[in-house]
């Protein structure tokens, strides 16, 4: 049961963050250098895996020009 939930979250990922990044024309590497943070942080967040780097989440939202809650609040993402 838990494995299915994890697989579902990874498949869904963070489509808002990915879409906002792509709309700006940024690769994951580009966004990581602008934040700045390691590229793996961007990858983890976009694929729905846990990443506790709260400062990076705030900077990602700033760089992408979106409110943080729109990118990282799971209830809003699924709405």
C-alpha positions in Angstrom: 0.0 0.0 0.0 2.7 2.5 1.0 4.8 1.6 -2.1 1.8 2.3 -4.3 1.3 5.7 -2.7 5.0 6.6 -3.2 4.9 5.4 -6.8 1.8 7.6 -7.4 3.4 10.7 -6.0 6.6 10.2 -8.0 4.5 9.7 -11.2 2.5 12.8 -10.5 5.4 14.9 -9.3 5.2 18.6 -9.0 3.7 19.5 -12.3 3.2 23.2 -11.4 6.9 23.7 -10.6 8.0 21.8 -13.7 5.6 23.8 -15.9 6.6 27.1 -14.4 10.3 26.2 -14.9 9.7 25.2 -18.5 7.6 28.3 -19.2 10.6 30.4 -18.1 12.8 28.4 -20.5 15.0 27.1 -17.6 16.5 23.6 -17.4 16.8 22.0 -14.0 20.5 23.0 -14.0 19.6 26.6 -14.9 17.1 26.8 -12.0 19.5 25.2 -9.6 22.2 27.8 -10.4 19.7 30.7 -10.0 18.4 29.5 -6.6 21.3 28.5 -5.8 21.0 24.9 -4.8 22.2 21.4 -5.9 20.4 20.2 -9.1 19.2 17.1 -7.2 17.0 19.3 -5.0 15.1 20.5 -8.1 14.9 16.9 -9.4 13.5 15.6 -6.1 10.9 18.4 -5.8 9.7 17.9 -9.4 9.4 14.2 -9.0 7.4 14.4 -5.8 10.1 13.0 -3.5 10.7 14.6 -0.1 13.2 17.3 0.2 13.4 19.3 3.4 15.3 22.3 2.0 12.7 24.9 2.9 15.0 27.8 2.0 15.5 26.4 -1.5 11.7 26.1 -1.9 11.3 29.8 -1.0 14.0 30.8 -3.5 12.5 28.6 -6.2 9.2 30.3 -5.9 10.9 33.7 -6.0 12.9 32.8 -9.1 9.8 31.4 -10.9 7.7 34.4 -9.8 5.0 32.4 -8.1 3.7 32.2 -4.5 5.4 29.4 -2.6 2.1 27.9 -1.6 1.1 27.5 -5.3 4.2 25.4 -6.0 4.5 23.3 -2.8 1.1 23.0 -1.2 -0.1 19.6 -2.2 -3.8 20.3 -1.6 -3.6 23.2 -4.1 -1.7 21.2 -6.6 -4.3 18.6 -6.8 -7.2 21.1 -7.1 
